[in-house]
Amino acid sequence: MASSKEYLNYILEQLSELNRITYRVMMGEYIIYYDGKIVGGIYDDRFLVKPTKSAVEMMPDANLELPYEGAKEMLLVDDVEDKAFLRELIETMYNELPAPKKKK
């Protein structure tokens, strides 16, 4: 099931305090970037983030879920209503995320 544009817009609004949030459409889902690094995505109208050490510490009870068949597990963000929490989560994760891959 593809994610809805409405849910994407809702998550983007919740992340609007972060100036460098972008997204890319990928097979009906949305990859979310912060300052060029992939932080997670929207899959089946769920906001999932990479399970970095800081993300796990901030959400110790979060479920690990598969974004799609064959992918690595990601953390389900349940508290998408709290803008301050989301901003802190993304900013805290940033330094643990790998640098963007160079395009050939």
N, CA, C and O atoms as a MOPAC input file, in Angstrom:
PM7 MOZYME 1SCF
protein

 N      0.84200 1    -1.17900 1     0.00000 1
 C      0.00000 1     0.00000 1     0.00000 1
 C      0.88900 1     1.24600 1     0.00000 1
 O      1.77600 1     1.37200 1     0.84500 1
 N      0.66500 1     2.13700 1    -0.91300 1
 C      1.45100 1     3.36900 1    -0.98500 1
 C      0.97100 1     4.36800 1     0.06500 1
 O     -0.19200 1     4.35700 1     0.46800 1
 N      1.87500 1     5.21600 1     0.49200 1
 C      1.53600 1     6.25200 1     1.46600 1
 C      0.78500 1     7.38900 1     0.77700 1
 O      0.96200 1     7.63900 1    -0.41500 1
 N     -0.05000 1     8.06500 1     1.54800 1
 C     -0.83400 1     9.16100 1     0.98700 1
 C     -0.04400 1    10.47200 1     1.02000 1
 O      0.78900 1    10.69600 1     1.89800 1
 N     -0.32600 1    11.31000 1     0.05800 1
 C      0.28300 1    12.64400 1     0.00300 1
 C     -0.15800 1    13.46100 1     1.22500 1
 O      0.59200 1    14.31600 1     1.69700 1
 N     -1.35400 1    13.20800 1     1.73200 1
 C     -1.85700 1    13.91500 1     2.90800 1
 C     -1.00600 1    13.60200 1     4.13100 1
 O     -0.68400 1    14.49900 1     4.91100 1
 N     -0.63700 1    12.32600 1     4.30400 1
 C      0.19200 1    11.96100 1     5.45900 1
 C      1.59000 1    12.56500 1     5.31800 1
 O      2.16300 1    13.04700 1     6.29500 1
 N      2.13400 1    12.53600 1     4.10700 1
 C      3.42400 1    13.18700 1     3.85500 1
 C      3.35000 1    14.65600 1     4.25100 1
 O      4.21700 1    15.14700 1     4.97300 1
 N      2.33100 1    15.35500 1     3.78900 1
 C      2.19700 1    16.78000 1     4.10100 1
 C      2.06300 1    17.01100 1     5.59900 1
 O      2.59400 1    17.98800 1     6.12700 1
 N      1.35800 1    16.12300 1     6.28500 1
 C      1.22000 1    16.23900 1     7.74000 1
 C      2.58900 1    16.11200 1     8.41500 1
 O      2.93400 1    16.92200 1     9.27500 1
 N      3.36000 1    15.10600 1     8.03100 1
 C      4.68700 1    14.90700 1     8.63400 1
 C      5.60100 1    16.08200 1     8.29400 1
 O      6.34800 1    16.54500 1     9.15600 1
 N      5.55900 1    16.56800 1     7.07000 1
 C      6.37800 1    17.72000 1     6.69400 1
 C      6.00100 1    18.94600 1     7.52400 1
 O      6.87300 1    19.72400 1     7.91000 1
 N      4.73000 1    19.12100 1     7.79600 1
 C      4.29300 1    20.23000 1     8.65100 1
 C      4.82700 1    20.04400 1    10.07400 1
 O      5.25700 1    21.00800 1    10.70800 1
 N      4.80000 1    18.82100 1    10.56600 1
 C      5.30800 1    18.54300 1    11.90900 1
 C      6.81800 1    18.77800 1    11.98400 1
 O      7.34000 1    19.09800 1    13.05300 1
 N      7.51900 1    18.62500 1    10.87000 1
 C      8.97100 1    18.82800 1    10.81800 1
 C      9.33800 1    20.23000 1    10.32900 1
 O     10.50900 1    20.50000 1    10.06300 1
 N      8.36800 1    21.11000 1    10.20800 1
 C      8.59200 1    22.41900 1     9.59100 1
 C      9.55800 1    23.31700 1    10.36400 1
 O     10.05900 1    24.29300 1     9.80600 1
 N      9.82800 1    23.01200 1    11.63000 1
 C     10.79800 1    23.80900 1    12.38200 1
 C     12.23400 1    23.50800 1    11.95500 1
 O     13.15600 1    24.24400 1    12.30600 1
 N     12.41900 1    22.44200 1    11.21000 1
 C     13.73200 1    22.07800 1    10.66800 1
 C     13.80400 1    22.60700 1     9.23700 1
 O     13.03000 1    22.18800 1     8.37600 1
 N     14.72300 1    23.51600 1     8.99100 1
 C     14.78300 1    24.19000 1     7.70000 1
 C     15.24400 1    23.31800 1     6.54400 1
 O     14.89400 1    23.59700 1     5.39700 1
 N     15.99900 1    22.29700 1     6.80300 1
 C     16.63500 1    21.55100 1     5.71400 1
 C     16.01100 1    20.17000 1     5.49800 1
 O     16.71200 1    19.22700 1     5.12900 1
 N     14.70200 1    20.04500 1     5.72500 1
 C     13.99800 1    18.78900 1     5.47400 1
 C     13.57300 1    18.74700 1     4.01500 1
 O     12.97500 1    19.69300 1     3.50300 1
 N     13.88500 1    17.64900 1     3.35900 1
 C     13.43900 1    17.42400 1     1.98900 1
 C     12.93500 1    15.99100 1     1.89600 1
 O     13.09500 1    15.20800 1     2.83200 1
 N     12.33300 1    15.65500 1     0.77900 1
 C     11.86100 1    14.28300 1     0.58200 1
 C     12.01100 1    13.90700 1    -0.87900 1
 O     12.18500 1    14.75100 1    -1.75800 1
 N     11.93500 1    12.60700 1    -1.09800 1
 C     12.01600 1    12.06800 1    -2.45200 1
 C     11.01900 1    10.92100 1    -2.55900 1
 O     10.92900 1    10.08500 1    -1.66000 1
 N     10.28500 1    10.88300 1    -3.63700 1
 C      9.33500 1     9.80400 1    -3.87200 1
 C     10.09900 1     8.57500 1    -4.33200 1
 O     10.95100 1     8.65400 1    -5.21600 1
 N      9.78300 1     7.43000 1    -3.71800 1
 C     10.44700 1     6.18100 1    -4.08700 1
 C      9.41300 1     5.05600 1    -4.02700 1
 O      9.00800 1     4.63900 1    -2.94200 1
 N      8.99100 1     4.57100 1    -5.18000 1
 C      8.05400 1     3.45300 1    -5.28800 1
 C      6.77500 1     3.68200 1    -4.47300 1
 O      6.31300 1     2.77500 1    -3.78100 1
 N      6.21300 1     4.86800 1    -4.55100 1
 C      4.96700 1     5.16400 1    -3.85800 1
 C      5.13100 1     5.53000 1    -2.39700 1
 O      4.15000 1     5.81200 1    -1.70800 1
 N      6.35800 1     5.52600 1    -1.92800 1
 C      6.64900 1     5.90800 1    -0.54300 1
 C      7.53700 1     7.15800 1    -0.58100 1
 O      7.86600 1     7.65600 1    -1.65800 1
 N      7.92200 1     7.66300 1     0.59900 1
 C      8.67100 1     8.91200 1     0.66000 1
 C      9.89400 1     8.76000 1     1.56400 1
 O      9.77800 1     8.38400 1     2.73000 1
 N     11.06100 1     9.05700 1     1.00700 1
 C     12.29900 1     9.06300 1     1.77600 1
 C     12.46300 1    10.47300 1     2.33700 1
 O     12.33600 1    11.45400 1     1.60400 1
 N     12.74600 1    10.57700 1     3.64300 1
 C     12.88100 1    11.87700 1     4.30100 1
 C     14.36300 1    12.15700 1     4.55400 1
 O     15.07900 1    11.32000 1     5.10200 1
 N     14.80800 1    13.34200 1     4.14900 1
 C     16.19700 1    13.76700 1     4.30300 1
 C     16.26000 1    14.96800 1     5.24000 1
 O     15.36300 1    15.81200 1     5.25300 1
 N     17.33100 1    15.03100 1     6.02100 1
 C     17.63200 1    16.22900 1     6.79800 1
 C     19.04100 1    16.65000 1     6.43500 1
 O     19.99400 1    15.91000 1     6.67700 1
 N     19.18000 1    17.81300 1     5.86500 1
 C     20.46100 1    18.35400 1     5.43500 1
 C     21.23800 1    17.34400 1     4.58400 1
 O     22.44600 1    17.17200 1     4.75100 1
 N     20.53500 1    16.69100 1     3.68300 1
 C     21.16100 1    15.76800 1     2.73700 1
 C     21.31200 1    14.33600 1     3.20100 1
 O     21.64700 1    13.46200 1     2.40100 1
 N     21.07200 1    14.07100 1     4.49000 1
 C     21.20200 1    12.70600 1     5.01300 1
 C     19.82600 1    12.06800 1     5.17900 1
 O     18.87400 1    12.72700 1     5.59800 1
 N     19.72900 1    10.78400 1     4.84900 1
 C     18.47000 1    10.06700 1     5.01500 1
 C     18.24400 1     9.79900 1     6.50000 1
 O     19.06600 1     9.15700 1     7.15500 1
 N     17.11500 1    10.29900 1     7.03000 1
 C     16.76800 1    10.03900 1     8.42900 1
 C     15.73200 1     8.93900 1     8.54400 1
 O     15.63700 1     8.27900 1     9.57900 1
 N     14.96200 1     8.73800 1     7.50200 1
 C     13.91500 1     7.72200 1     7.53300 1
 C     12.99300 1     7.90000 1     6.35400 1
 O     13.40900 1     8.29400 1     5.26400 1
 N     11.72100 1     7.60100 1     6.59500 1
 C     10.77700 1     7.73600 1     5.50500 1
 C      9.35800 1     7.47300 1     5.96300 1
 O      9.09300 1     7.13900 1     7.11800 1
 N      8.46500 1     7.63700 1     5.01700 1
 C      7.05500 1     7.36500 1     5.24900 1
 C      6.71300 1     6.14100 1     4.41200 1
 O      6.83800 1     6.14600 1     3.18700 1
 N      6.28300 1     5.10400 1     5.09700 1
 C      5.98100 1     3.82000 1     4.47500 1
 C      4.61500 1     3.36900 1     4.98500 1
 O      4.41300 1     3.23600 1     6.19200 1
 N      3.68800 1     3.13700 1     4.07700 1
 C      2.32700 1     2.71800 1     4.45700 1
 C      1.73800 1     3.66300 1     5.50500 1
 O      1.13000 1     3.22100 1     6.48000 1
 N      1.92300 1     4.95100 1     5.29500 1
 C      1.43700 1     5.98600 1     6.21000 1
 C      1.94900 1     5.79300 1     7.63900 1
 O      1.22900 1     6.01600 1     8.61200 1
 N      3.20100 1     5.37800 1     7.73600 1
 C      3.90300 1     5.28500 1     9.02900 1
 C      5.19900 1     6.05900 1     8.88000 1
 O      5.87100 1     5.95600 1     7.85400 1
 N      5.55800 1     6.84000 1     9.90200 1
 C      6.82800 1     7.56100 1     9.89400 1
 C      7.85500 1     6.68500 1    10.60700 1
 O      7.76500 1     6.45700 1    11.81300 1
 N      8.82600 1     6.20100 1     9.84600 1
 C      9.88300 1     5.33400 1    10.37200 1
 C     11.21600 1     6.05600 1    10.26100 1
 O     11.47000 1     6.76100 1     9.28400 1
 N     12.07000 1     5.87800 1    11.27000 1
 C     13.40700 1     6.47400 1    11.24000 1
 C     14.45600 1     5.38600 1    11.42000 1
 O     14.17500 1     4.30000 1    11.92600 1
 N     15.66400 1     5.70700 1    10.99600 1
 C     16.77300 1     4.76700 1    11.15400 1
 C     17.02400 1     4.52500 1    12.64800 1
 O     16.92100 1     5.45500 1    13.44800 1
 N     17.34600 1     3.30700 1    13.02200 1
 C     17.54300 1     2.97900 1    14.44000 1
 C     18.93500 1     3.35600 1    14.94700 1
 O     19.71200 1     2.48900 1    15.34700 1
 N     19.23900 1     4.64200 1    14.92800 1
 C     20.51700 1     5.09900 1    15.46600 1
 C     20.49800 1     4.95400 1    16.98800 1
 O     19.43800 1     4.79400 1    17.59200 1
 N     21.66600 1     5.01000 1    17.59100 1
 C     21.76300 1     4.88500 1    19.04500 1
 C     20.91000 1     5.94500 1    19.74600 1
 O     20.17900 1     5.63700 1    20.68800 1
 N     21.00600 1     7.17700 1    19.28500 1
 C     20.24900 1     8.25100 1    19.93600 1
 C     18.74200 1     8.09400 1    19.73000 1
 O     17.96600 1     8.39600 1    20.63700 1
 N     18.31800 1     7.62800 1    18.56100 1
 C     16.88900 1     7.41700 1    18.31800 1
 C     16.34500 1     6.32900 1    19.24400 1
 O     15.24800 1     6.46000 1    19.78700 1
 N     17.11000 1     5.26600 1    19.42000 1
 C     16.69900 1     4.18300 1    20.32400 1
 C     16.63400 1     4.69700 1    21.76400 1
 O     15.72400 1     4.34200 1    22.51200 1
 N     17.60200 1     5.53300 1    22.14700 1
 C     17.59200 1     6.09900 1    23.49800 1
 C     16.39100 1     7.01900 1    23.70700 1
 O     15.80600 1     7.03300 1    24.79000 1
 N     16.02100 1     7.78200 1    22.69100 1
 C     14.88600 1     8.70200 1    22.81700 1
 C     13.54000 1     7.98300 1    22.75300 1
 O     12.54600 1     8.47200 1    23.28900 1
 N     13.51100 1     6.82500 1    22.10000 1
 C     12.26700 1     6.05900 1    21.95700 1
 C     12.51500 1     4.59700 1    22.35500 1
 O     12.43400 1     3.71100 1    21.50400 1
 N     12.81600 1     4.33500 1    23.63100 1
 C     13.19000 1     2.97400 1    24.04000 1
 C     12.09600 1     1.93200 1    23.84100 1
 O     12.38900 1     0.74100 1    23.74200 1
 N     10.85200 1     2.36100 1    23.78300 1
 C      9.74500 1     1.41400 1    23.62000 1
 C      9.22000 1     1.34200 1    22.19500 1
 O      8.20900 1     0.68900 1    21.93600 1
 N      9.90000 1     2.00800 1    21.26900 1
 C      9.43900 1     2.03200 1    19.87400 1
 C      9.56600 1     0.64900 1    19.24100 1
 O     10.51000 1    -0.09300 1    19.51300 1
 N      8.60400 1     0.32600 1    18.39900 1
 C      8.62800 1    -0.93500 1    17.67100 1
 C      9.58100 1    -0.83300 1    16.49300 1
 O      9.65500 1     0.19600 1    15.82200 1
 N     10.31500 1    -1.92500 1    16.24900 1
 C     11.10800 1    -2.04300 1    15.03000 1
 C     10.19700 1    -2.64500 1    13.96800 1
 O      9.59300 1    -3.69600 1    14.18400 1
 N     10.10000 1    -1.98600 1    12.83200 1
 C      9.21300 1    -2.45100 1    11.76900 1
 C      9.92900 1    -2.41900 1    10.43400 1
 O     10.87000 1    -1.65100 1    10.23400 1
 N      9.47300 1    -3.26200 1     9.52800 1
 C     10.01700 1    -3.29500 1     8.17700 1
 C      9.29800 1    -2.25500 1     7.32400 1
 O      8.06900 1    -2.26200 1     7.25100 1
 N     10.04500 1    -1.36300 1     6.68000 1
 C      9.38400 1    -0.40800 1     5.79200 1
 C      8.77400 1    -1.10800 1     4.57100 1
 O      7.71500 1    -0.71600 1     4.08200 1
 N      9.45200 1    -2.13700 1     4.09500 1
 C      8.98000 1    -2.94700 1     2.97500 1
 C      9.74800 1    -4.26200 1     3.01600 1
 O     10.77900 1    -4.36900 1     3.68000 1
 N      9.24800 1    -5.24000 1     2.31400 1
 C      9.84700 1    -6.57600 1     2.30900 1
 C     11.30100 1    -6.52300 1     1.84900 1
 O     11.60200 1    -5.95500 1     0.79900 1
 N     12.19600 1    -7.10900 1     2.62800 1
 C     13.61000 1    -7.17100 1     2.27900 1
 C     14.43400 1    -6.00800 1     2.80000 1
 O     15.65000 1    -5.98800 1     2.61300 1
 N     13.80200 1    -5.03700 1     3.45100 1
 C     14.52000 1    -3.86600 1     3.97500 1
 C     14.99800 1    -4.12600 1     5.39800 1
 O     14.58500 1    -5.09200 1     6.04000 1
 N     15.86900 1    -3.25300 1     5.87600 1
 C     16.30000 1    -3.30500 1     7.27100 1
 C     15.20900 1    -2.70300 1     8.14400 1
 O     14.47500 1    -1.81400 1     7.71500 1
 N     15.11200 1    -3.19600 1     9.36700 1
 C     14.11400 1    -2.68300 1    10.29100 1
 C     14.40700 1    -1.22600 1    10.65700 1
 O     15.55700 1    -0.79100 1    10.72500 1
 N     13.33000 1    -0.50500 1    10.88600 1
 C     13.42100 1     0.90200 1    11.28300 1
 C     12.50700 1     1.11500 1    12.49300 1
 O     11.63200 1     0.29800 1    12.77800 1
 N     12.72700 1     2.22200 1    13.19300 1
 C     11.92300 1     2.54900 1    14.37100 1
 C     10.64000 1     3.27300 1    13.96400 1
 O     10.67400 1     4.22400 1    13.18400 1
 N      9.51900 1     2.81500 1    14.49600 1
 C      8.24700 1     3.48300 1    14.27400 1
 C      8.13800 1     4.66800 1    15.22200 1
 O      8.26500 1     4.51400 1    16.43600 1
 N      7.90300 1     5.84900 1    14.66500 1
 C      7.71500 1     7.04400 1    15.47900 1
 C      6.22800 1     7.16700 1    15.78200 1
 O      5.42700 1     7.49500 1    14.90600 1
 N      5.87100 1     6.89700 1    17.04100 1
 C      4.46100 1     6.97200 1    17.44900 1
 C      4.02800 1     8.40000 1    17.73400 1
 O      2.89000 1     8.77200 1    17.44800 1
 N      4.92300 1     9.20000 1    18.29400 1
 C      4.56200 1    10.53200 1    18.77600 1
 C      4.78900 1    11.59100 1    17.69700 1
 O      5.61500 1    12.48800 1    17.86300 1
 N      4.04800 1    11.48000 1    16.58800 1
 C      4.24100 1    12.42500 1    15.49600 1
 C      3.52400 1    13.75900 1    15.74800 1
 O      3.69600 1    14.70800 1    14.98300 1
 N      2.72700 1    13.83400 1    16.81400 1
 C      2.01900 1    15.07500 1    17.12200 1
 C      2.91200 1    16.09900 1    17.80700 1
 O      2.60800 1    17.29200 1    17.78400 1
 N      4.00300 1    15.65900 1    18.41400 1
 C      4.86800 1    16.52600 1    19.21500 1
 C      6.00400 1    17.08400 1    18.34900 1
 O      7.01800 1    16.41900 1    18.13800 1
 N      5.82200 1    18.31500 1    17.85100 1
 C      6.81100 1    18.93800 1    16.96300 1
 C      8.17500 1    19.08300 1    17.63200 1
 O      9.20400 1    18.83300 1    17.00400 1
 N      8.18900 1    19.48500 1    18.89900 1
 C      9.46400 1    19.68000 1    19.60400 1
 C     10.21900 1    18.36100 1    19.72000 1
 O     11.43600 1    18.32000 1    19.54500 1
 N      9.49500 1    17.28200 1    20.01500 1
 C     10.12500 1    15.96200 1    20.10100 1
 C     10.70600 1    15.56200 1    18.74900 1
 O     11.84100 1    15.09200 1    18.67500 1
 N      9.93700 1    15.74400 1    17.68600 1
 C     10.41500 1    15.37200 1    16.35000 1
 C     11.65600 1    16.16500 1    15.96200 1
 O     12.60400 1    15.60500 1    15.41200 1
 N     11.65500 1    17.46200 1    16.24300 1
 C     12.82700 1    18.29500 1    15.94100 1
 C     14.05000 1    17.77400 1    16.68900 1
 O     15.11800 1    17.60800 1    16.10100 1
 N     13.89100 1    17.51600 1    17.99300 1
 C     15.01000 1    17.01400 1    18.79600 1
 C     15.47800 1    15.65200 1    18.30100 1
 O     16.68100 1    15.39600 1    18.23300 1
 N     14.53900 1    14.77900 1    17.95600 1
 C     14.88000 1    13.44200 1    17.45000 1
 C     15.74500 1    13.54300 1    16.19700 1
 O     16.80300 1    12.91700 1    16.12000 1
 N     15.30600 1    14.31600 1    15.22900 1
 C     16.02700 1    14.42200 1    13.95400 1
 C     17.38600 1    15.09100 1    14.15400 1
 O     18.39100 1    14.63200 1    13.61000 1
 N     17.42100 1    16.16300 1    14.92600 1
 C     18.69600 1    16.85800 1    15.16500 1
 C     19.67600 1    15.97200 1    15.92100 1
 O     20.87400 1    15.99700 1    15.63800 1
 N     19.18700 1    15.19300 1    16.87300 1
 C     20.05600 1    14.31500 1    17.66300 1
 C     20.60200 1    13.16900 1    16.81800 1
 O     21.75000 1    12.75700 1    16.98800 1
 N     19.78000 1    12.65900 1    15.91300 1
 C     20.19500 1    11.54900 1    15.05200 1
 C     21.23900 1    11.97200 1    14.02200 1
 O     22.05200 1    11.15100 1    13.59700 1
 N     21.22700 1    13.21500 1    13.62400 1
 C     21.96400 1    13.68600 1    12.45000 1
 C     23.43000 1    13.25300 1    12.43000 1
 O     23.89300 1    12.73000 1    11.41600 1
 N     24.16600 1    13.45500 1    13.51200 1
 C     25.59900 1    13.14300 1    13.51700 1
 C     25.89400 1    11.65700 1    13.41600 1
 O     27.00700 1    11.27100 1    13.05700 1
 N     24.92000 1    10.81900 1    13.72700 1
 C     25.11100 1     9.36900 1    13.64000 1
 C     24.78300 1     8.80500 1    12.26300 1
 O     25.07100 1     7.64200 1    11.98000 1
 N     24.19400 1     9.61200 1    11.42400 1
 C     23.79000 1     9.13400 1    10.10200 1
 C     24.95800 1     9.17300 1     9.12400 1
 O     25.79800 1    10.07000 1     9.19900 1
 N     25.01900 1     8.21300 1     8.20900 1
 C     26.10500 1     8.22600 1     7.22900 1
 C     25.98600 1     9.40300 1     6.27400 1
 O     24.88800 1     9.87800 1     5.98600 1
 N     27.11800 1     9.86000 1     5.79400 1
 C     27.14200 1    10.94500 1     4.81300 1
 C     26.47200 1    10.46800 1     3.53600 1
 O     26.48400 1     9.27400 1     3.23700 1
 N     25.88700 1    11.39100 1     2.77900 1
 C     25.27000 1    11.00200 1     1.50000 1
 C     26.29300 1    10.37200 1     0.56500 1
 O     27.45500 1    10.77900 1     0.53100 1
 N     25.85100 1     9.38700 1    -0.18300 1
 C     26.73900 1     8.73500 1    -1.15000 1
 C     26.97900 1     9.66600 1    -2.32300 1
 O     26.07800 1    10.37800 1    -2.76700 1
 N     28.21000 1     9.65000 1    -2.81800 1
 C     28.56400 1    10.46200 1    -3.97700 1
 C     27.91500 1     9.88100 1    -5.22400 1
 O     27.91200 1     8.66600 1    -5.42100 1
 N     27.36700 1    10.75000 1    -6.06200 1
 C     26.77100 1    10.29000 1    -7.31400 1
 C     27.86700 1    10.05200 1    -8.33000 1
 O     28.84900 1    10.79200 1    -8.39800 1
 N     27.68400 1     9.00300 1    -9.12000 1
 C     28.67900 1     8.65300 1   -10.12600 1
 C     28.49300 1     9.46100 1   -11.37600 1
 O     29.24700 1     9.29800 1   -12.33500 1

